[in-house]
Amino acid sequence: MDGTAAAQTELGRTSGRLASALLGYFVLVTLVITMSPFAFELRPLHVSLWMMPSDMIANVALFLPIGFLSRSLGDRPNRRLWRDVLFAAAFSVLIETAQIFITGRVVSPIDVATNTCGGFLGAFFRERIERWSMWRPQVVGRIGLDIPLVGLLYLIVPQLWLSAVGLIEDPRRSATVLLLGASGSIVFAALHRYRWQGGVRLAAKAVPPLALAWFAIGALPALAGAPEIFAALAAAVIAITAWLLRPGAEVRERRFEADTLGRFVPVFMLYLVVAALWPPLRGLAPWHGALGLPDGLTAATRVDMLVLLEQVAGFTLLGYAAGEWRGRRELTLGEDLPRITLTIATFALALEVVQGGLVGPGASLLRALLSTAAAVYGAAVYHLARTHVRILRAGEPRAISELERAA
């Protein structure tokens, strides 16, 4: 095997590992969403053909990233699209079969159809993006696109979905959805500036529509359940992105990632605090808490599980960002984890201490541990992304030469 073939093989391996880690994350989030409240029992089969627009849109949104990431695995040119659609359909059938045994759930062929449609759209978009855009390895190497930062956009999508579901029940959750949208806008604006610095400029006027498309995919549940609020939030995301792209908004540091994370992390941590202490304006109470979940796993409602999942998933993203912030130190994952784990665990425990003093379920040691474990996973995903970038950039001179010959 010559050097070029070996490099392509290694590039495919690192790309597959990164896509697998992200796909596994989305699959786990989907399972928790669809299997909660985990109250299993033998009961008669109930099949429903009832179609609710909000549920159908939410199902499509939930499976879009799964189809997209599934299409990112393996040797795509030799794999037909229907294989990725079949994966989404089989996963959906598995979920519906399990729901036979979940109290309060019904089996719905409509859910299978809409989930499969979401998987198809995700795989289709992934195929078209690779053909039409500049995200191919040769061009990525030339413009220096920082793929780890793009990982933040992937990981915010399920956060948007969870927060948008909460918005349907409580319009005040617009605050958390807007904070997530602003976090994504920061990344989009930063990627635009960096691409410009690398010599290939994406027109500034194209960035707000891209941010809008990304936001719409994540916040689709709100489109059906609260269309007026969704429209207002979408307009806000466009406005924030355009403001960040204004002339004079320069990078403050030579290291592009550090400057971006310096803007992103405070906004995202504010989101985590607001989401963890929801609902707002609760009164004070004598400190109370539990080692496990305050009401126990079997007694937790679906809403309780979604709130828990939103916090834990948010810490996954925070761990990813923490790993990238420390990326300049060139540490291995084993060397990086102790410091990240200590910092994140301190923050998670601080949130629980505050929750223990407010009216409501109280603090939970298990929730803090789950949040910390999720952050560790997020940091591990970052290290996979960093390894992939290094392999990608190792072939940059060769890729540039090929592009110049083609031009």
N, C-alpha and C positions, 0 to 999 in steps of 0.2 A: 504493500500500500504506500503510494507516494505521499509527500507532505501535504498537498492540497486535499487529497481524499481523507487523510487522517484528521486534518483540521475540521473538515466538514462533518466527519463522524463524531468528533468530540463536541462540535457545536450542536449537532442534533441531540446528543446525549444530555448536555446541560440544558438545552431548551426544553427537552422532554421532562426532565426532573422539575424544572420550574413550573411548567404547565401542570404537571401532576400534583405538585404541592398546592397550587392555587385551585385546581379542580377538586382536590380532596377537601379543601376548606369550604368551597361552595356546596359540595355534596353534603358535608356534615351540617352546615347551616340549614340547608333545605330539609334534611331529616329532622332536625330539632323543631323547625317551624311546622312541619306537616305531622309529626308524631306526638306533639304535645297535646294534652297534658300527661301522656304516658300512663293512662289508666286503661290497662288491657284486661279484657274479659271475654269469655265465650258468649256470643249473643246472636240473634237472628240477623241474617244478611239484609241490609237495606241499600237499595240501589236508587239513585236519584238522577233524573234527567233535567232538573231545574237549572236554568241558565241565568246567572246574574252577571251583568256586564262588569261589575267591580271585581268579582272573583275571577272571571275569565281573563281580564287584563292583568290581574296580580299573578295568575298562573303563567302567563306568557312572560312577564317580567322576571319571574323566579327562575325560569329555565333558559332565558337568553344567555346568561354567562356560562351555564353548563354546556350548551351547544357550542359556544364560542371557544371555550377552553378545550373541550373534547376535540374540536377540529384542529387545535394546536398540537395535539399529541401525534407521535409517530411520523411515518413517511407520508405526508399529505398528498403529494402528487400521485402516488400509487394507491390511494384509498378513496373510494367513492364517497360522495356526500351522504348517501343513504345509510352508511354504516354509523355515522355520528347521530343521525336522526333516530336510528334504531336503538342506540344507546340511551338517548333521552326518553324514548317511548318505553323501553324496558325498565328504566329507573322509575318512571311514572307509574307503570303497572305494579311494580314492587310496593310503592308507597300506597297505592289504592288498596292493594291486597292486605297490607298491614292495617289499614284503617277499618277493615271489617271488625277488628277486635278492640277498637278504641271507642270508649264511651262518648256518645254525642256526635260521632262522625258517620257519614254515609259514603258508600262507594259511588263514584261518579264517572261514567265514561266521558262526560264533557270535560272533566279535569284532565283525563288522559289525553284527550284531543288537544286541549289548549296548552298543556305542558309540552307535548310533542311539537306543536306549532312554535312555541318559544325556543325549543332546542334547534329546530330547523332554521329559524331566523338567525339565531346566534351563529350556527355553523355557516350559514350562507353569508352573513356579514363578514365573518372571519376570512372566508374564501375571497370575497370581493375586495376587502381591505388589502390583502396581500397582493392582489393583482393590480389594483388601481392606485395605491398610495405609495409613500416613500418608506414603508416600514420593513422593507426587505433587508437582510443582513448586509448586503454590499453598501446600500445607501446609509444604513444605520452606522456602519463603521466610518463612513466618510463624514457625516455631519456630527458624530459624537453624541447621538441621542442617548441620554442617560436612562436606560431601561428600568433600573430600580425605582426611579421616581414614578414611572408609568405604573408600577405595581401599586402605588398608593391609590391611583384611580380605580384599579381593579377592586381593591379591598374596601373602598368607600361604597361601592355599589350595594352590597347587602346591608350596610348601615343605612343607606338611603331607603331601601325597601322596608326595613323594620321601622324606621322613624316615620315613613309615609303611612304605614298601616296604623300606627298610633295616632297620626294626624286625623284619620277618618273619624276616630272616636272622640278626639279632643283637639279642636282647632288650635289650641295653644301650642301644640307640638310643632307648629310652623317654625318656632324658634330653633328647635334642634335640626329640622330639615334645612333651614336657611344656613345654619352654621356649617353643616356638611356641604351644602352647595358652595359656600364661600371657600371652604378648604379645597375643594376640587378646582375652583377658579384660580386659586393661588398656584396650583400645580400646572394648569394649562397655560397660564401667563408665563410661568417660568420656563416651560418647555419651548414656548415661542421665542423667548429671548435667547435661549441657549442655541436653538437651531440657527438663529440669525448670526450669533457669534461664530458658529461652526461653518458658515459660508453658504448655507442653503436656507433661504428664508421662507417660512410659511406666512402668507399675507395675514396681517393683524386682523383684518376684517373677517377672516375665516375662523378665527379662534373662538369668538363667542358662540357661533352656531355649533361648533364641535362641543363646547361646554354644555350647551343646551341639550344636544342629543344625548350626551352622557348622563346629564341630570334626569332627562325624561325616562331613560331606561331604568334608572334606580328608583325614581319616584313614581313610577307608573300606577301603583295602587291608589295614590292620591288623585290621579287624573279621573278615575271613575267615581271615587267616593266623595271627592271635594274638588271639582273642576275649577271653581273660582279661585280657591286658595292655591291650587297647583299653578294656574296661570300667573298669579301674582308672584309666586316664588320663582317660577321660570324666568319671568321678566327681571326679577332681582338678580338672579344668577348671571343673566346676560349683562346687566348693568355693572355688576361687580367685576366681571371679567374684562369688560371694556375699560373700566376705570383703572384696573391693574395694568392694562396695556397702554395707558396714556403716555404721551411723550414726556420724558424726564423721569419716568419710573425705572431707574437704573439698578443694576445689581450692586449691592453694597460690598460684597466680598469677591475676591477672585475665585474662590471655590463656589461654584454655582449651586451645588447641593446644599451646602451649609446655609447660604442665603435663603434658599427656598424653604428649608426646614425651619429656619428661624422665623419665618412668617407662618408656616403651616402649623407647627406644633402648638403654639399658644391658642390658636383658633380651635384646633381639634381638642385640646385638653379642656377648653371652656365647654365645648359640646359634651364631653364625657361627664364633666361635673354637673351640667344642667340635666342630662339624661339620667344620671345616677340618683340625683336628688329629686327626681320627678315624683309626684306633682309639686309645683312650686308653692311657696307661701304656706308650707306646713308649720304647725305650731311646735313648740318644744315639748319634750316629754322626758321622764326619767330614763336614763340610759338603759337600753335593752337590746339583746341580741341572742344569737344561737350559733352553735358550732356548724350545723347544717343549714339548709334553707329554713327560713323562719316558720313556714307552714308545712314543711316536708314536701318531698317530691310528688307523692301521690295526691296530696291535697292541693297542690298548686294548680291554678287555672291556666288556660291557654294564654291569657293576657300576662299572667305572672311569668310564664316561660319566655314569652317574647321580650318582656322587659329584661329578664336575666340574660337572654341571648344577646340583646342589644349591647349590654354592658360588656359581656365577655368578648363579643366580636370586636367591639371598639378597642379593647386592650390588645387584640391581635394586631390591629393597625398601628397602635401606639408602639408596640414592640418592634414592628417593621421600621417605623420611623426612627426609633432609638438606635437600632442597628445601623441604619444608614447615616445617622448623625455621627456615629463613632467610626464610620467607614474609613476615614482618613488615617486612623491608627493602624490599619492593615493587620488587624487581629484575626485569628482563626475563630470559628464559632465557639470552641471550648474556652478560649481566652476571653471572649467577649461576653459570654453569658453571665458570669458571676456579677459583674457590675450592673448589667441591664436588669437582671433578676432582682437585685437588691433595690435598685431605684424604683422599678415598677411595683414591687411588692410594698414598698413604703407608701407609694401613692394610692394603691388599692386599699391598704389598711386604713389610710387617712380618710378615704371616702366612706369606709364602713363605720369608722368612729363617728363621723358626722351623722350618718344615717341612723346610728343607734340612739342619737339624742333627739330625733325628730318623731313626730306622731306617724305611726305606720308600722310595717313589719319589723323594722329594726335592722341591726347589723347582722352580717353572716360571715363567719370565717371561711366557709366553703366557697362562697361567692368570691371572696378575695383570693383564695387559692386558685379557683378556676380562671380568674382574670389574669393572675400572674402566669399560669401555665399557658394561656392563650398568647400572652406577650412573648413568651419564650418561643412559641411556634412562629409568631410573626418575625422575630429576629432570625430564626432559622431560614425562613423563606427569603428574607433579605440576603442572607449569605449565599443562597442558591442563585439569586438574581445577580449578585456581584460576580460570582464565578462565571456565569454565563456571559456577562459583559466583558470580562477579561479574555475569554476565549474568542468572543466576537471581535474585539479590538486587536487581537493578535494577528488577525488576517487583514487589518485595515489597509496597509500599503498595497497588498495584492488586489483588494476590492477596488481601491481608487484607480489603480492602473487599468483594471478591466473596464471601469466606467469611462475613463478618459479615452480608451481605445474605441469604445462603443460610440462615444460622442464624435 
